[in-house]
Amino acid sequence: MVTVVLVGRPNTGKSTLFNRLVGGRIAITLREPGITRDRIIRTAEWLGHSFQVIDTGGLVPDSQDEMARQIVKQVEVALKEADIVVLVVDGRAGLAPLDEEIGSRLRRRERSFVVAVNKLDVKRDYDAAEFHRLGGEKMFLISAEHGTGVDELLDEIIRKLPAESGKPVEQAIGLAILGRPNVGKSLFLNTLLGDERAIVTDTPGTTRDVVEEAFQLEGRDYWLLDTAGIRRKAKVKAPVEYYSVTRAIDVIGRCDVALLVLDATEGPTNQDKKISNLVESRNKGLVIVANKMDLVPASLVRRVQEYVASELAFVGYAPIAFTSALKGKGLVEAVRRAGQVYDAGDRRVSNALVQAAVLEKVQNKPPKYNCRVLGLSQVGTRPPRFRLRLTRPEAVDSAYQRFVVSEIRRCFSFEGYPIRLRITR
């Protein structure tokens, strides 16, 4: 698919334009400069054509700041992938020396680009001549916030697309990488893909936006979503972190299976357990990824494995993968287990098999003496949903529901998914 990359110095409105192009509030946009760090990728559509749009962090090419240097690396990778480059500048502030430096670097690399002069409305005066000095093929006067002029920019993008760019994207299994800050989520993503897709530093909270990437494993298509670290509400103070955590939680609703990455050297914390509950309450598949196993002494590996399993016994249906993102160990197995969970959630068991394997035992142990079990059947998938029919539905308490679910799971497993039970007459 053809790729359009937005570049520019910090705070020119690249993320606002990105959101406008892809049709939603995807990238975090605040007045504070430097919000975007990783490359954010989404598919956009215009006049029946599809193309990828990449939002990049604000470029400060010669900065000695580690984060700024990492952003430059991410932008360089994006430019290598780019078919069309859009240089976004701030028309309200006028041409800045950094804009000229970025334009000069693009020209030296013989990269053609168009210029989007942002933050303008139709009534605002501007000096068009100064922006022509950037050397772009064409210039578009836009207000990304209000949508003014964006249609013309999209029309130009469509003119540059090859004929085959309108092919639809195939369905992939959505995997959300969740966890607390600094447990190795972005390193997991990068190592798995063999690419510096997300910025990785020792500073917790490096990832802010949701980072997405498609890849294949053993003939299956996956869509990875790396999220910001989810901290306790009491510790979330800055607005950017609030939006990062909110979007990380929203990603649970978009995924098929969640990979909960935790630090094996610490074991599951209360926050890890809360994230597990978030996944379970949203009826998603779950794989526990105990990362940093390379830091666990060999003599303690078994004890750590047993401790992780016991602390997360309330989601004991979820498989546990023990990994080292730093060493590249166990990552493929974690994704493979996620694929197995996805398949298990889609399994449908015939009524005859349910009756033969589970119903008789359930009928022999009714919830109350004067209550009879009439039937049990599967009524849905992902998550697996069953209907339990009784003469007195009101007699069923939570303990009996757990008993029925455990019997279903004993016979059919449904590994990685919660089983939902509907009680009727």
N, C-alpha and C positions, 0 to 999 in steps of 0.2 A: 504494500500500500504506500502511496506517495506521502511524504512527510514534510510538514510545514513547521519551521522552527522560529520562535519569537526570541529575539535577542535585544539587548540594550543595557544601559546602566541602571542602577537601582532606582526604583520609584518612578518609572516613566509610565506605569499602567499596563505592563505586560500581562500580569495575572488577570486584570479586569478585562483586557482584550481576549485573553484565552477563554475566560468564562463566557464571554459574549459569543465567541466562535463556536464553542462546543455546546452551548445552550444550557447552562446551569452554573451554579456557584460551586465549582470544583476546587479551584485554587483559592487559598486563603488570601484575602485582600484587606489590608489595613493601611493606615497612613504612614505607619512606621516603615522606613526603607529596609530592604534586605530580608523580607519575610520569606520569599521563595528561596529554597536551597537546592533541592534535588530537581531532576527533570520530571515534569508531570506530563503524562501522555494520555490523550483521549482521542476518540474518533469523532470527526465533525462531518456533517452532511450539508450540501448546498446544491439545489437544483438537480437532485437525483444522483449527485456524485459524493463519494466518501473519500476522506483523507485523514491522516493522523496529524494532530497538532501537538507540538512539544513546547511547554512553557519552561523557561530556564531562569536561574537566579540572576540577579543584577550583576553585571560584569564590572569588576574593578581590576583591570589586567595586571598591573604591577604592584598590587598590594602585598605586603608581607604577612598579613593576617592569615592564619591557617584556614579559617572557614572560607575567606574570600578566594584563597588559592584552590581549595577543593571545588568551589563553585565554578571557577575558570575551567577546571578539568572536566566538570560535567557539561559545560557549554561546548567545549572542544569536541567531546564525544557526540553531542547533539548535532553539531555542525557537520560532522562526518556522515551522520545519518540523513542529513537534510537534502531534500530535493528543491525546496523553496525556502528562502530566508527572508524574514520580515524584521527590519531594524526599527524598533519602537523608540521614539523620542518624545520629549515633553514640549509641546508647542506653547504652553503657557509660560514656561520658564525660559524658552529660547534655546538656541544651540549651545551646548556645553562642550568644553574641551574633551571630555571623556566620550561624548558622542562622536566627535571627529576622530578620536583615536580608534574607536571600535569600527567606524566606517573605513578608516585607513587600513586596519588589519584585515577586514573582509576583502578589500580591493587587492592587497598584497597576496592574499591567498587565491585571488582570481575567482572569488565567489560572487556571483551576481546576487543582488538583493533589491527589495523594494523598501521604501521608507514609509512608515506610518507615523504621521505627526499627530500625536494624541493630545487629549485634554483641550480640544477646541470645540466650540459650538459655532453655529453659522453667523453669530453676531460679533464674534471676537476678532479683533485685528491681529494680524500676524505678518511676519516678514518671510514670504516663501523663498526668497532668494538665498537666505542663509542656509536653509535645509537642503537646497540643491547642491551645496558644496559637499555633501556627504557622498555623492556619486552613485546614488541608487538608480536603478532602471526607471522606476516610476515613483511618484510621491502621492500619498493619499492623506487627506485631511480628515481626521476622525475624532469622535468622542466615544471611546469604548464604554464609558459609563452610561451614556444615553443612546448609543447605537448609531449615532450620526456618521455617515460615510463608510460604515462597516460593510454594507452591501456591495459597494464599489470595490472594496478590497477583496471580498469573497469572489466577486466576478473575475477579478484578475487572477486569483488563485486557480479558479476553474479553467481559465484559458490556458494555464500552464500545465494542467494535468494531462497525462497520456490517456488514451481512450479506455484502457482496461482498469482505470483507477476506481470505477464504480462497483467493483465486485464486492459482495457482502463478506463480512468477517465471519468465519465459522464459529460455532458454539464451542466454548471451552469450559472446563471445570474451574470455578472461581475459588481460589485459596487465599484467605486472609491471614496475614502474619501478625499475630497479636502478642501483647506482653507488656511488662513494665519497661521503663527506660533502661537502656544500657545492658540488656540481656543478650544482645547479639542478633537482633532481628534483621537489621540492614546488612550485616555481614553474612547472615544466612542467605539472604537474597542474592548478594553479589557473588558469593562462592558457588551457589547453585547455578547461576547463570554464566559464571566464568567471566564476569564483566563488572566494572565499577559503576553499577546502575544507581546505587544510592550512596550518599556521602556517609563515610564511617569515620568517627573520631572518638576519642576517649571521653568526650563531654556528653553526659546524658542529655537526651532531648534534641539530638541533632536533626532527626527527621521531624518535619512539621506537616507537610501535605502528605496525602496518600500517594505512594509511588506504585505504579502499575507496570507490569511487563508480561508478555505472553511467551511461552516456551513449550517445547515438546519433550515428553519423556516416555520411552517405550511405546511410541506410536499414539500417545494420547496428548491432547491439547489442554494446557492449563493456563490460567490467568492469575498471576500472583499480585497481591495487593499488600504492600508493606506499609505499616501504619506507624503513627507516633506512639511513643510509650504512654500507656494509660496509667496515670497516677491517681491517688486518692484526691477527692474533690478539695479537701482542706489544703492540699499542697499545690493546687493549680491556682496561680495568681495572675500571671500575665495574660492579656487578651489573646495573644497568638497561641499560647499553650491551651487556653480554653477551647479555641476553635480546633486545634490539632486533636485534642482528646475527643471532642464531640464528633469529629469526622472519623476518627478511628472506631468509635462505637457504632457510628452509622454504617461503616463498612461491613459489620457483622450481618446486617440485613441484606447486603448485596452479595455476600459470598455463598458458596455451597458448603464448604468445609473450612473450619478455622484451625489454624496451627497455633496453639498457645505455646510460645517460647518462654521458658523459665530458666533461671540460673541454677544448674545442678549443684553448684558449690554451696548455695544457700538453701536449696530445697523450696518447695512451694510456700509462698507467703500468703498472708490474708488477701492481698490484692490479686494474686494469681487465682485464688479461689473465687473471688468476686468476678473476675473476668470469665472464668469457667461458667459461673452462674448466668452471666450475660449471654453467653453462647447458648447454653441450655435453654434459657427462657425464650430465645428467639428461634428455637427448633432447628438449629444448625448442626451439621456434623462437626466432630471435634477430634483432633489428634493432639496429644500432649508432646511437646518437644523439649526434653531436658537437655539444654545446651551447656557448653563449656565442660564437657566430660574429660577433656584433655587436662584439666586442672585438678581432677579427682585422682588421688593416689590409687594405684592398682589394688591395694589391700582393702580399699573402702568402696570400690565400685559396686559390689553386690549390696552392701548396706545402703548406699545412696539410692540404688534402684528400688529397693524394698521400701525405703522411706518415702520416695516420691509417690509410689503406688498407694501406700497407706494413707498419706495426707490428702490424696485426691480420690479416695475411695467412693465419695459421693457421686463422682462421674466415672465410676469404675468401668463403665461400658466403653470408655475412650481408650484406644491403644496408646502406648507410650513409646516414643522413639528417643533413643539416647544419642546425642550428636556432639560434634565439635565443628562449629562453623569455621573456626580458625584453621583447623587441619583438614576440613573438607570431608569429615567422616560422618556417615549416617544420614546425610541430607537426602540422598536419592531414596533411601529406605523410608524416610519420613514422608516424602511426596508419594511414594508408592502406597504407603498405608493410607494416605488421604484419598487416593484413587479407589482403594478397596472400600473405604468408608462411604464414599459417594455411591458406589455400586450397591453396597449393603442397604443404604437408605432407599434405594429404588426397587428393592426386592418386594415382590408381591407373593404372598402365600395363599394357596387355594383354601376355600372353606373346608373342604374335605380333610386336608392336611392339618389345619388348625384343630378341627374336631378330634381327629385321631391322636394328635400329639398333646393337646393342652386341655380341651374342654372337659374330658372325663375327670381329670384331677381337680379342676376348678369346681365342677359340680359336686364332687365328693367332699368338698370343704367350703360350703356356702358361708356367707358372712353372718347369717343369723339362722337359728333353728327353723323358723317359719318363712324363710326366704329361699326360693329356688333359682338356680342359674338356668336360663333358657337357651342361651346361645352366645357364641363368641366368633367374630369374623373380622378380617382386615378390611378397612374402608378407605385407606389412603397410604401414600408413601411420602418419604422425605419431608417430615419424619414419618416413620411407620405409625399408622393410627388404627386402633382396633375399637370395635363396638362390643360392649358387654351388656347383654340383655338379662334382666332379672325380674322376678315378680314384684320385688320391693326395692327399687333403686335407692331409696332414701336410707336403706340399711347398710349401704356400702360406705365404709370409712377409709381413711388414707392408708391404714395398715393393710386392709384387704386389697386395695388397688396396687400397693407395692407387691403383694403376694402374686397377683395375677400377672403383673408386668414381669416379675422375676421368672415366672413359669414360661411366659412367651419368649423371654430372652434366653432361658436355658435351652429351649428347643430350636430357636431360630437365630439367636445372637443379635442380629442388626447392629453389628459392631460400630461404635462411634456416634450413633444417633440416640436421642431420647425416644422412648416409646410413649405415645399418648393414648389414653384410654377414655372412651366416651361411654358413660353409663346411661342406659335407657331401659324402658320397660319392654 
